[in-house]
Amino acid sequence: MVNGYCRSGDIGAARRVMGAMPFAPDTFTYNPIVRALCVRGRVRDALEVFDDMVHRGCSPSVVTYSILLEATCKESGYRQAMLLLDEMRFKGCEPDIVTYNVLINSMCNEGDVDEAIKLLNCLPSYGCKPDAVTYTPVLKSLCSSEQLEKAEELLTKMVSNSCDLDVVTFNAIITSFCEKGLVDRAIEVVEHMSKHGCTPDIVTYSTIIKGLCNERRVEDAIKLLRDLQSYGCKPDIVTYTTVLRGLCAIERWEDAEELLAEMVRNNCPPDEVTFNTIITSLCHKGLVSRATRVVDQMSKHGCIPDIVTYNCIIYGLCNKKCVDDALKLLKSLQFYGCKPNIITYNTVLKGLCTVERWDDTEKLILEMIQKDCPPDEVTFTTVITSLCKKKLILQAIEILKQIHEKGHIPNSSTYSIIVDQLTKAVKAHGALEILDDIRNGCTLDMHTYNTLIASFAKSGKTEEALDLLNVMVTKGLYPDTATYKSLAYGLSREDELHSAIEIFRRVQDIGLSPDTDLCNAVLINLCTNSRADPAIDFFVYMISNGCMPDESTYIILIEGLAHEGFLKEAKEVLGNLCSRGLLNKSLIEGVEPYSSG
């Protein structure tokens, strides 16, 4: 009864039944409850049941521990599970091969194949013989990480240890080879399967066919498809669809249509995925009329076009700038039993922006909101970027305000995009005022602050940039290299040295210790603008204020001197630094090119 409740998902009822039992429950009673809780991700509850089990004097079995180990691996990683393994051993419960397989699989999933191999090699000393389930994840991980020689060595070891290889093991290796583009090596593995008493299945051959198509070896893929019957395999819909995708990729449309007909003849009718594969390819190649004819064929084969189908057609129409046709199809979707999704709307919006139909763009965004399909990051990026590129700032602002008034607030990522586009088109002050109106609780991220700081600095408004830096720090965000580079742009005013020192001082006032990144950014700006004298003065100032230079600082200064024609001075400084071991001697050669200019 406990098992039945657990299978149906009513764990509460299972626990009540167990609690009402007139005798002490055993592991066969506890294990289904522990497993049911773990399957549902309730590991903490499972551990409570485990503790109750121990408290009542019922010793957990190897099955109990294996269930908990697998759940712990999924939730907290194999390292945490190893602690449970230690407890298991301490309490005299010897792990079996299933237990170790759980850990090895988790190690491989976490990308720690070396640890998995170490544990695998220790198994004989623990009295466990590795099986195909043990080896398969390790082989797959080795192939995925391109450690192919190790994979082949492990395969040889499996054979020498009389481990029965199964088709799942081979398919894992074949898949990894094909994903790496090593199809010929994958074919060699297939040819070796029979030597190990293993017969390739349709998954094996479909994987090879996919690998061949990905390499554009479609003729080889078709030949293999034709040979499948002689290998005792019947192609399934996945096999056919894979070949169809390969034919479409090289634009062999007639052959694709013939293969479609062959599927029907061979009693393997195409489904929506098959049709959408062809339709997508046709639309991406601009053959929308042909794609539409394929859509018309779908009903003859018992297939109904879905939103993926129509999105492909809309994409094709918009790409050909047939936006009116795309809008017409969008409005007709409800009659076809399809509801437009965010991809549908974003595709049409991109089409409208391409042909600069801004009023229709605004109307469609409002329609999205009305139909409970709110704008996402792609929507904002598409529309705001397009408007700002055309210098239509007022329309961009109007659309943003309307979206905001409807209760849709951009997230921090989207907000950064808006900031980036508006600051490119308007002064930072104007952008900040606009954005304050629509922000309404949206937390700004580092990228957003850096964008605004850069815009203020480029406009010569270093004071405002520093004020914004202060706000940023109070919000718990601390400047990075990009922030300092942005601040360095503030040196575009006449008194560069004064500006540099002002930046340095204000950063200290905010409570930050100016680091080498900031100093180097300022020096680069001064030297780039052929201002070696203030650069040297700032260099002296930064050292006197506790900001010690690194190798990059010296290189910036030396190159600045060389650029302004002070070659002798640059070489003297460089030689002095090299003799003191502060710079590599090979850098002296870097000054030579300036003397020839």
GUDREN-962678 format. One record per residue (C-alpha): residue number from 1; x, y, z; residue in one letter. Coordinates in steps of 0.2 Angstrom, whole numbers, plus 2048, in hexadecimal, padded with zeros to 3 digits. Layout:
N
[atom NUM,[X,Y,Z],'A']
...
# end
This chain:
597
[atom 1,[800,800,800],'M']
[atom 2,[80E,80C,804],'V']
[atom 3,[816,808,7F3],'N']
[atom 4,[806,80B,7EA],'G']
[atom 5,[803,81C,7F2],'Y']
[atom 6,[815,821,7EE],'C']
[atom 7,[813,81D,7DC],'R']
[atom 8,[803,827,7DB],'S']
[atom 9,[80D,836,7E3],'G']
[atom 10,[803,836,7F3],'D']
[atom 11,[812,835,7FF],'I']
[atom 12,[808,83C,80E],'G']
[atom 13,[7FC,82E,80D],'A']
[atom 14,[80B,822,80C],'A']
[atom 15,[812,829,81B],'R']
[atom 16,[802,828,825],'R']
[atom 17,[800,816,820],'V']
[atom 18,[812,812,826],'M']
[atom 19,[80E,81C,836],'G']
[atom 20,[7FF,811,83A],'A']
[atom 21,[807,801,837],'M']
[atom 22,[806,7F5,846],'P']
[atom 23,[818,7EF,844],'F']
[atom 24,[828,7F8,841],'A']
[atom 25,[82B,7FD,82E],'P']
[atom 26,[83A,7F5,825],'D']
[atom 27,[845,7FB,817],'T']
[atom 28,[838,7F5,80A],'F']
[atom 29,[82B,801,812],'T']
[atom 30,[837,810,814],'Y']
[atom 31,[840,80F,803],'N']
[atom 32,[831,813,7F8],'P']
[atom 33,[82D,823,802],'I']
[atom 34,[840,828,802],'V']
[atom 35,[840,825,7EF],'R']
[atom 36,[82F,82E,7EC],'A']
[atom 37,[836,83D,7F6],'L']
[atom 38,[846,83E,7EC],'C']
[atom 39,[83E,83C,7DB],'V']
[atom 40,[834,84C,7DF],'R']
[atom 41,[844,855,7E5],'G']
[atom 42,[83F,855,7F7],'R']
[atom 43,[850,84F,7FD],'V']
[atom 44,[84F,857,80E],'R']
[atom 45,[83F,84E,812],'D']
[atom 46,[846,83E,80C],'A']
[atom 47,[855,840,818],'L']
[atom 48,[848,843,826],'E']
[atom 49,[840,832,822],'V']
[atom 50,[851,82B,821],'F']
[atom 51,[855,831,833],'D']
[atom 52,[844,82B,839],'D']
[atom 53,[849,81A,832],'M']
[atom 54,[859,819,83B],'V']
[atom 55,[851,820,84B],'H']
[atom 56,[844,812,84B],'R']
[atom 57,[852,805,849],'G']
[atom 58,[850,801,837],'C']
[atom 59,[861,7FF,82F],'S']
[atom 60,[861,808,81D],'P']
[atom 61,[865,7FC,80F],'S']
[atom 62,[871,7FF,801],'V']
[atom 63,[862,803,7F6],'V']
[atom 64,[85D,811,803],'T']
[atom 65,[86E,819,802],'Y']
[atom 66,[86F,818,7EF],'S']
[atom 67,[85E,821,7EE],'I']
[atom 68,[864,82F,7F9],'L']
[atom 69,[875,82F,7F1],'L']
[atom 70,[86D,832,7E0],'E']
[atom 71,[862,840,7E6],'A']
[atom 72,[870,848,7F0],'T']
[atom 73,[87B,848,7E0],'C']
[atom 74,[86D,851,7D6],'K']
[atom 75,[86A,85E,7E4],'E']
[atom 76,[87B,861,7EB],'S']
[atom 77,[888,858,7E0],'G']
[atom 78,[892,849,7E2],'Y']
[atom 79,[89E,850,7EF],'R']
[atom 80,[890,852,7FB],'Q']
[atom 81,[88A,840,7F7],'A']
[atom 82,[89B,839,7FB],'M']
[atom 83,[898,83E,80D],'L']
[atom 84,[889,833,80D],'L']
[atom 85,[893,825,806],'L']
[atom 86,[89F,827,814],'D']
[atom 87,[891,826,820],'E']
[atom 88,[88A,817,817],'M']
[atom 89,[89B,80E,819],'R']
[atom 90,[89D,813,82B],'F']
[atom 91,[88C,80B,82F],'K']
[atom 92,[891,7FB,827],'G']
[atom 93,[887,7FC,818],'C']
[atom 94,[892,7F7,809],'E']
[atom 95,[88E,801,7F9],'P']
[atom 96,[88B,7F6,7E9],'D']
[atom 97,[88E,7FA,7D7],'I']
[atom 98,[87D,803,7D6],'V']
[atom 99,[883,80F,7E3],'T']
[atom 100,[894,812,7DB],'Y']
[atom 101,[88B,814,7CA],'N']
[atom 102,[881,823,7D1],'V']
[atom 103,[891,82C,7D7],'L']
[atom 104,[89B,829,7C7],'I']
[atom 105,[88C,82F,7BC],'N']
[atom 106,[88B,83F,7C7],'S']
[atom 107,[89E,842,7C6],'M']
[atom 108,[89D,841,7B3],'C']
[atom 109,[88D,84C,7B3],'N']
[atom 110,[897,859,7BD],'E']
[atom 111,[8A6,858,7B1],'G']
[atom 112,[8B1,850,7BD],'D']
[atom 113,[8B5,840,7B2],'V']
[atom 114,[8C7,83E,7BA],'D']
[atom 115,[8BF,83B,7CB],'E']
[atom 116,[8B3,82F,7C3],'A']
[atom 117,[8C1,825,7BB],'I']
[atom 118,[8CA,825,7CC],'K']
[atom 119,[8BA,81E,7D4],'L']
[atom 120,[8B8,812,7C6],'L']
[atom 121,[8CA,80B,7C8],'N']
[atom 122,[8C7,808,7DB],'C']
[atom 123,[8B7,7FE,7D9],'L']
[atom 124,[8BF,7ED,7D8],'P']
[atom 125,[8C8,7F0,7E9],'S']
[atom 126,[8B6,7F4,7F0],'Y']
[atom 127,[8B0,7E3,7E9],'G']
[atom 128,[8A6,7EA,7DB],'C']
[atom 129,[8A7,7E6,7C9],'K']
[atom 130,[8A4,7F5,7BD],'P']
[atom 131,[896,7F2,7B1],'D']
[atom 132,[890,7FA,7A1],'A']
[atom 133,[886,807,7AB],'V']
[atom 134,[896,80B,7B4],'T']
[atom 135,[8A1,80E,7A5],'Y']
[atom 136,[894,817,799],'T']
[atom 137,[894,828,7A2],'P']
[atom 138,[8A7,828,7A3],'V']
[atom 139,[8A9,824,791],'L']
[atom 140,[89C,831,78C],'K']
[atom 141,[8A5,83E,796],'S']
[atom 142,[8B6,83A,78F],'L']
[atom 143,[8B0,83B,77D],'C']
[atom 144,[8A7,84B,781],'S']
[atom 145,[8B7,853,788],'S']
[atom 146,[8C0,84C,779],'E']
[atom 147,[8CB,840,783],'Q']
[atom 148,[8C8,833,775],'L']
[atom 149,[8D8,829,779],'E']
[atom 150,[8D3,827,78B],'K']
[atom 151,[8C1,822,785],'A']
[atom 152,[8C8,815,779],'E']
[atom 153,[8D4,80E,787],'E']
[atom 154,[8C5,80D,793],'L']
[atom 155,[8BB,804,786],'L']
[atom 156,[8C9,7F7,784],'T']
[atom 157,[8CA,7F5,797],'K']
[atom 158,[8B7,7F1,797],'M']
[atom 159,[8BA,7E3,78B],'V']
[atom 160,[8C9,7DC,794],'S']
[atom 161,[8BF,7DC,7A4],'N']
[atom 162,[8B1,7D2,79B],'S']
[atom 163,[8A5,7E0,79E],'C']
[atom 164,[896,7DE,792],'D']
[atom 165,[894,7ED,787],'L']
[atom 166,[883,7F2,782],'D']
[atom 167,[87C,7FD,775],'V']
[atom 168,[879,80B,781],'V']
[atom 169,[88C,80C,784],'T']
[atom 170,[890,80B,772],'F']
[atom 171,[883,819,76E],'N']
[atom 172,[88A,824,77B],'A']
[atom 173,[89B,823,773],'I']
[atom 174,[894,825,761],'I']
[atom 175,[88A,834,766],'T']
[atom 176,[899,83D,76E],'S']
[atom 177,[8A4,839,75E],'F']
[atom 178,[896,840,753],'C']
[atom 179,[894,850,75D],'E']
[atom 180,[8A7,853,75C],'K']
[atom 181,[8A5,851,749],'G']
[atom 182,[8AF,841,749],'L']
[atom 183,[8A2,837,73F],'V']
[atom 184,[8AF,82B,737],'D']
[atom 185,[8B5,826,748],'R']
[atom 186,[8A3,823,74E],'A']
[atom 187,[8A0,818,73F],'I']
[atom 188,[8AF,80E,744],'E']
[atom 189,[8A7,80B,755],'V']
[atom 190,[897,805,74D],'V']
[atom 191,[8A2,7F9,742],'E']
[atom 192,[8AA,7F2,753],'H']
[atom 193,[899,7EF,75C],'M']
[atom 194,[896,7DE,754],'S']
[atom 195,[8A7,7D8,75B],'K']
[atom 196,[8A0,7DB,76C],'H']
[atom 197,[88F,7D2,769],'G']
[atom 198,[886,7E3,767],'C']
[atom 199,[87A,7E7,759],'T']
[atom 200,[878,7FA,754],'P']
[atom 201,[866,800,756],'D']
[atom 202,[85D,80E,74D],'I']
[atom 203,[863,81A,75A],'V']
[atom 204,[875,816,755],'T']
[atom 205,[872,818,743],'Y']
[atom 206,[867,828,745],'S']
[atom 207,[876,82F,74F],'T']
[atom 208,[882,82B,741],'I']
[atom 209,[876,832,734],'I']
[atom 210,[875,842,73E],'K']
[atom 211,[888,844,73F],'G']
[atom 212,[889,841,72C],'L']
[atom 213,[87C,84F,729],'C']
[atom 214,[885,85B,735],'N']
[atom 215,[895,858,72B],'E']
[atom 216,[88A,85B,71B],'R']
[atom 217,[88E,84A,715],'R']
[atom 218,[87C,848,710],'V']
[atom 219,[87F,83B,702],'E']
[atom 220,[887,82F,70F],'D']
[atom 221,[879,832,71B],'A']
[atom 222,[86C,82D,70D],'I']
[atom 223,[876,81E,709],'K']
[atom 224,[876,818,71B],'L']
[atom 225,[863,81C,71C],'L']
[atom 226,[861,810,70D],'R']
[atom 227,[86C,803,715],'D']
[atom 228,[862,802,725],'L']
[atom 229,[856,7F5,720],'Q']
[atom 230,[865,7E9,71C],'S']
[atom 231,[86B,7EC,72D],'Y']
[atom 232,[85B,7E7,735],'G']
[atom 233,[856,7F8,73A],'C']
[atom 234,[846,802,734],'K']
[atom 235,[849,815,733],'P']
[atom 236,[83D,81E,73F],'D']
[atom 237,[837,830,73E],'I']
[atom 238,[847,837,746],'V']
[atom 239,[852,82F,739],'T']
[atom 240,[848,836,72B],'Y']
[atom 241,[846,847,732],'T']
[atom 242,[859,848,735],'T']
[atom 243,[85C,844,723],'V']
[atom 244,[84F,851,71E],'L']
[atom 245,[858,85E,728],'R']
[atom 246,[868,859,71F],'G']
[atom 247,[860,85B,70E],'L']
[atom 248,[859,86C,712],'C']
[atom 249,[869,872,719],'A']
[atom 250,[871,870,707],'I']
[atom 251,[861,876,6FF],'E']
[atom 252,[85C,865,6F6],'R']
[atom 253,[849,869,6F7],'W']
[atom 254,[843,85C,6EA],'E']
[atom 255,[84D,84E,6F3],'D']
[atom 256,[845,854,704],'A']
[atom 257,[834,853,6FC],'E']
[atom 258,[837,842,6F5],'E']
[atom 259,[83D,83C,706],'L']
[atom 260,[82D,843,70E],'L']
[atom 261,[823,838,701],'A']
[atom 262,[82E,829,705],'E']
[atom 263,[82A,82B,718],'M']
[atom 264,[818,829,714],'V']
[atom 265,[81B,81A,708],'R']
[atom 266,[825,811,716],'N']
[atom 267,[817,814,723],'N']
[atom 268,[821,821,72D],'C']
[atom 269,[816,830,72A],'P']
[atom 270,[81E,841,72E],'P']
[atom 271,[819,84B,73D],'D']
[atom 272,[819,85D,741],'E']
[atom 273,[82C,85D,745],'V']
[atom 274,[830,856,734],'T']
[atom 275,[826,863,72B],'F']
[atom 276,[82C,871,736],'N']
[atom 277,[83E,86C,732],'T']
[atom 278,[83B,86E,71F],'I']
[atom 279,[830,87E,722],'I']
[atom 280,[83E,886,72D],'T']
[atom 281,[84B,883,720],'S']
[atom 282,[841,889,711],'L']
[atom 283,[83D,899,71B],'C']
[atom 284,[84F,89C,720],'H']
[atom 285,[853,89B,70D],'K']
[atom 286,[846,8A7,709],'G']
[atom 287,[83B,89A,700],'L']
[atom 288,[82B,89F,709],'V']
[atom 289,[81F,89B,6FB],'S']
[atom 290,[826,889,6FA],'R']
[atom 291,[825,888,70D],'A']
[atom 292,[813,88D,70D],'T']
[atom 293,[80F,87F,701],'R']
[atom 294,[817,873,70D],'V']
[atom 295,[80C,87A,71B],'V']
[atom 296,[7FD,876,70F],'D']
[atom 297,[803,864,70E],'Q']
[atom 298,[803,861,721],'M']
[atom 299,[7F0,85E,723],'S']
[atom 300,[7F1,850,715],'K']
[atom 301,[7FD,846,721],'H']
[atom 302,[7F3,849,731],'G']
[atom 303,[7FE,857,737],'C']
[atom 304,[7F8,868,73E],'I']
[atom 305,[803,877,73C],'P']
[atom 306,[808,87E,74D],'D']
[atom 307,[80F,88F,753],'I']
[atom 308,[821,889,74E],'V']
[atom 309,[81A,886,73C],'T']
[atom 310,[812,897,73B],'Y']
[atom 311,[821,8A0,744],'N']
[atom 312,[82C,899,736],'C']
[atom 313,[821,8A0,728],'I']
[atom 314,[820,8B1,731],'I']
[atom 315,[833,8B2,732],'Y']
[atom 316,[834,8AE,720],'G']
[atom 317,[828,8BB,71B],'L']
[atom 318,[830,8C9,726],'C']
[atom 319,[841,8C4,71F],'N']
[atom 320,[83A,8C8,70E],'K']
[atom 321,[833,8D8,715],'K']
[atom 322,[821,8D2,711],'C']
[atom 323,[81C,8D9,722],'V']
[atom 324,[80A,8DB,71D],'D']
[atom 325,[808,8C9,719],'D']
[atom 326,[810,8C5,72A],'A']
[atom 327,[804,8D0,733],'L']
[atom 328,[7F6,8C8,72A],'K']
[atom 329,[7FC,8B6,72F],'L']
[atom 330,[7FE,8BC,741],'L']
[atom 331,[7EC,8C2,741],'K']
[atom 332,[7E6,8B2,739],'S']
[atom 333,[7EF,8A6,746],'L']
[atom 334,[7E0,8A5,752],'Q']
[atom 335,[7D5,89E,743],'F']
[atom 336,[7E2,890,741],'Y']
[atom 337,[7E1,88C,754],'G']
[atom 338,[7F2,894,758],'C']
[atom 339,[7F6,8A1,765],'K']
[atom 340,[805,8AC,760],'P']
[atom 341,[813,8AB,76D],'N']
[atom 342,[822,8B7,771],'I']
[atom 343,[82C,8B0,762],'I']
[atom 344,[81D,8B4,756],'T']
[atom 345,[81C,8C6,75C],'Y']
[atom 346,[82F,8CA,75D],'N']
[atom 347,[831,8C3,74B],'T']
[atom 348,[823,8CF,744],'V']
[atom 349,[82A,8DD,74E],'L']
[atom 350,[83B,8DB,747],'K']
[atom 351,[833,8DB,736],'G']
[atom 352,[82A,8EB,739],'L']
[atom 353,[83A,8F3,740],'C']
[atom 354,[843,8EE,730],'T']
[atom 355,[837,8F7,725],'V']
[atom 356,[835,906,732],'E']
[atom 357,[823,904,735],'R']
[atom 358,[824,90B,746],'W']
[atom 359,[811,90F,74A],'D']
[atom 360,[80D,8FC,746],'D']
[atom 361,[81C,8F7,751],'T']
[atom 362,[814,901,760],'E']
[atom 363,[803,8FA,75C],'K']
[atom 364,[809,8E8,75C],'L']
[atom 365,[812,8EA,76D],'I']
[atom 366,[802,8F0,775],'L']
[atom 367,[7F9,8E2,76D],'E']
[atom 368,[806,8D6,774],'M']
[atom 369,[802,8DD,786],'I']
[atom 370,[7EF,8DC,783],'Q']
[atom 371,[7F1,8CA,77E],'K']
[atom 372,[7FB,8C5,78D],'D']
[atom 373,[80B,8C3,784],'C']
[atom 374,[816,8D0,78C],'P']
[atom 375,[826,8D7,784],'P']
[atom 376,[836,8CE,788],'D']
[atom 377,[849,8D3,786],'E']
[atom 378,[849,8CF,774],'V']
[atom 379,[83A,8DA,771],'T']
[atom 380,[842,8E9,77A],'F']
[atom 381,[853,8E6,771],'T']
[atom 382,[84B,8E5,760],'T']
[atom 383,[840,8F4,761],'V']
[atom 384,[84A,900,76C],'I']
[atom 385,[85A,8FC,762],'T']
[atom 386,[851,8FF,751],'S']
[atom 387,[849,90F,757],'L']
[atom 388,[85A,916,75E],'C']
[atom 389,[863,912,74F],'K']
[atom 390,[857,91C,745],'K']
[atom 391,[859,92A,752],'K']
[atom 392,[846,929,756],'L']
[atom 393,[849,92B,769],'I']
[atom 394,[838,933,76C],'L']
[atom 395,[82F,924,765],'Q']
[atom 396,[83A,918,76F],'A']
[atom 397,[836,921,77F],'I']
[atom 398,[824,921,77B],'E']
[atom 399,[823,90F,778],'I']
[atom 400,[82D,90C,788],'L']
[atom 401,[821,917,792],'K']
[atom 402,[812,90E,78B],'Q']
[atom 403,[819,8FD,78F],'I']
[atom 404,[81D,903,7A1],'H']
[atom 405,[80B,90B,7A3],'E']
[atom 406,[804,8FA,79F],'K']
[atom 407,[80E,8F3,7AE],'G']
[atom 408,[81C,8EA,7A4],'H']
[atom 409,[82D,8EF,7AC],'I']
[atom 410,[83D,8EA,7A3],'P']
[atom 411,[848,8DE,7AD],'N']
[atom 412,[85A,8E3,7B1],'S']
[atom 413,[861,8DB,7A1],'S']
[atom 414,[854,8E3,796],'T']
[atom 415,[856,8F4,79F],'Y']
[atom 416,[869,8F3,79B],'S']
[atom 417,[865,8F1,789],'I']
[atom 418,[85A,901,789],'I']
[atom 419,[867,90A,793],'V']
[atom 420,[874,906,786],'D']
[atom 421,[869,90B,777],'Q']
[atom 422,[863,91B,77E],'L']
[atom 423,[874,921,784],'T']
[atom 424,[87B,91F,773],'K']
[atom 425,[86D,92A,76C],'A']
[atom 426,[86B,937,77A],'V']
[atom 427,[875,93F,787],'K']
[atom 428,[877,935,797],'A']
[atom 429,[86C,942,7A1],'H']
[atom 430,[85E,940,795],'G']
[atom 431,[85F,92D,795],'A']
[atom 432,[860,92D,7A8],'L']
[atom 433,[850,938,7A9],'E']
[atom 434,[847,92D,79D],'I']
[atom 435,[84C,91D,7A5],'L']
[atom 436,[848,923,7B7],'D']
[atom 437,[836,925,7B0],'D']
[atom 438,[834,913,7AB],'I']
[atom 439,[840,90A,7B7],'R']
[atom 440,[834,909,7C5],'N']
[atom 441,[83C,8FC,7D0],'G']
[atom 442,[847,8F4,7C3],'C']
[atom 443,[858,8F0,7CB],'T']
[atom 444,[867,8F7,7C1],'L']
[atom 445,[875,8EB,7BE],'D']
[atom 446,[888,8EF,7BB],'M']
[atom 447,[887,8F0,7A8],'H']
[atom 448,[879,8FD,7AA],'T']
[atom 449,[883,908,7B6],'Y']
[atom 450,[893,906,7AB],'N']
[atom 451,[889,90B,79B],'T']
[atom 452,[882,91B,7A4],'L']
[atom 453,[893,91F,7AC],'I']
[atom 454,[89C,91E,79B],'A']
[atom 455,[88F,929,793],'S']
[atom 456,[891,936,7A0],'F']
[atom 457,[8A4,935,79F],'A']
[atom 458,[8A4,937,78C],'K']
[atom 459,[899,946,78D],'S']
[atom 460,[8A6,94E,799],'G']
[atom 461,[89A,94C,7A8],'K']
[atom 462,[8A7,944,7B3],'T']
[atom 463,[89E,94B,7C3],'E']
[atom 464,[88E,942,7BE],'E']
[atom 465,[897,932,7BA],'A']
[atom 466,[89F,932,7CB],'L']
[atom 467,[88E,936,7D3],'D']
[atom 468,[887,927,7CB],'L']
[atom 469,[896,91C,7D0],'L']
[atom 470,[892,921,7E2],'N']
[atom 471,[880,91B,7E0],'V']
[atom 472,[886,90B,7D8],'M']
[atom 473,[891,908,7E7],'V']
[atom 474,[883,90B,7F4],'T']
[atom 475,[879,8FE,7EA],'K']
[atom 476,[886,8F1,7EE],'G']
[atom 477,[88E,8F1,7DD],'L']
[atom 478,[8A0,8F4,7DC],'Y']
[atom 479,[8AA,8FB,7CD],'P']
[atom 480,[8B3,8F0,7C1],'D']
[atom 481,[8BF,8F3,7B3],'T']
[atom 482,[8B1,8F8,7A7],'A']
[atom 483,[8AC,906,7B4],'T']
[atom 484,[8BD,90D,7B6],'Y']
[atom 485,[8BF,90D,7A3],'K']
[atom 486,[8AF,917,7A1],'S']
[atom 487,[8B5,923,7AF],'L']
[atom 488,[8C5,926,7A5],'A']
[atom 489,[8BB,92D,797],'Y']
[atom 490,[8B8,93C,7A2],'G']
[atom 491,[8C9,942,79E],'L']
[atom 492,[8C3,94A,78E],'S']
[atom 493,[8C2,95B,796],'R']
[atom 494,[8D0,968,794],'E']
[atom 495,[8D9,965,7A5],'D']
[atom 496,[8DD,953,7A4],'E']
[atom 497,[8E8,951,7B3],'L']
[atom 498,[8DB,95A,7BE],'H']
[atom 499,[8CD,94E,7B8],'S']
[atom 500,[8D8,93F,7BB],'A']
[atom 501,[8DC,944,7CD],'I']
[atom 502,[8CA,949,7CF],'E']
[atom 503,[8C4,937,7CA],'I']
[atom 504,[8D1,930,7D6],'F']
[atom 505,[8CC,93B,7E4],'R']
[atom 506,[8B9,938,7E2],'R']
[atom 507,[8BB,925,7E1],'V']
[atom 508,[8C4,926,7F2],'Q']
[atom 509,[8B6,931,7F9],'D']
[atom 510,[8AA,924,7F4],'I']
[atom 511,[8B3,918,7FF],'G']
[atom 512,[8BC,90E,7F2],'L']
[atom 513,[8CF,90B,7F0],'S']
[atom 514,[8D4,910,7DF],'P']
[atom 515,[8DC,901,7D7],'D']
[atom 516,[8E8,8FF,7C9],'T']
[atom 517,[8DA,8FC,7BD],'D']
[atom 518,[8D4,90D,7BF],'L']
[atom 519,[8E5,915,7BE],'C']
[atom 520,[8E9,90C,7AF],'N']
[atom 521,[8D9,910,7A6],'A']
[atom 522,[8DC,923,7AA],'V']
[atom 523,[8EE,922,7A4],'L']
[atom 524,[8E9,919,794],'I']
[atom 525,[8DD,927,791],'N']
[atom 526,[8EA,935,794],'L']
[atom 527,[8F7,92C,789],'C']
[atom 528,[8EB,928,77B],'T']
[atom 529,[8E7,93B,77A],'N']
[atom 530,[8FA,93F,779],'S']
[atom 531,[8FB,946,78A],'R']
[atom 532,[90B,93E,791],'A']
[atom 533,[90F,94C,79D],'D']
[atom 534,[8FE,94B,7A7],'P']
[atom 535,[900,938,7A6],'A']
[atom 536,[910,939,7AF],'I']
[atom 537,[90A,945,7BC],'D']
[atom 538,[8FB,93A,7BF],'F']
[atom 539,[906,92B,7C0],'F']
[atom 540,[910,934,7CE],'V']
[atom 541,[900,939,7D7],'Y']
[atom 542,[8F9,927,7D7],'M']
[atom 543,[909,920,7DF],'I']
[atom 544,[908,92D,7EC],'S']
[atom 545,[8F6,928,7F0],'N']
[atom 546,[8FA,916,7F3],'G']
[atom 547,[8F5,90F,7E2],'C']
[atom 548,[904,904,7DC],'M']
[atom 549,[907,902,7CA],'P']
[atom 550,[909,8F1,7C1],'D']
[atom 551,[912,8EC,7B1],'E']
[atom 552,[903,8F2,7A6],'S']
[atom 553,[905,904,7AE],'T']
[atom 554,[917,905,7A9],'Y']
[atom 555,[914,8FF,798],'I']
[atom 556,[906,90C,795],'I']
[atom 557,[911,91A,79B],'L']
[atom 558,[920,914,790],'I']
[atom 559,[915,912,781],'E']
[atom 560,[90E,923,784],'G']
[atom 561,[91F,92B,785],'L']
[atom 562,[924,922,775],'A']
[atom 563,[915,928,76C],'H']
[atom 564,[918,93A,76F],'E']
[atom 565,[92A,938,769],'G']
[atom 566,[933,937,77A],'F']
[atom 567,[93C,927,774],'L']
[atom 568,[94C,92A,77E],'K']
[atom 569,[942,92D,78E],'E']
[atom 570,[937,91E,78B],'A']
[atom 571,[946,913,789],'K']
[atom 572,[94F,91A,799],'E']
[atom 573,[93F,916,7A3],'V']
[atom 574,[93D,905,79B],'L']
[atom 575,[950,901,79E],'G']
[atom 576,[94F,907,7B0],'N']
[atom 577,[93F,8FC,7B4],'L']
[atom 578,[947,8ED,7AB],'C']
[atom 579,[957,8EE,7B6],'S']
[atom 580,[94C,8EF,7C5],'R']
[atom 581,[943,8DF,7C0],'G']
[atom 582,[932,8E9,7BE],'L']
[atom 583,[930,8E5,7AC],'L']
[atom 584,[936,8D8,79F],'N']
[atom 585,[945,8DC,795],'K']
[atom 586,[93C,8D6,785],'S']
[atom 587,[930,8E5,787],'L']
[atom 588,[93F,8F1,782],'I']
[atom 589,[93D,8EB,770],'E']
[atom 590,[92B,8F1,770],'G']
[atom 591,[931,903,770],'V']
[atom 592,[93B,901,761],'E']
[atom 593,[92D,903,754],'P']
[atom 594,[929,914,75A],'Y']
[atom 595,[93A,91A,755],'S']
[atom 596,[938,915,743],'S']
[atom 597,[928,91F,742],'G']
# end
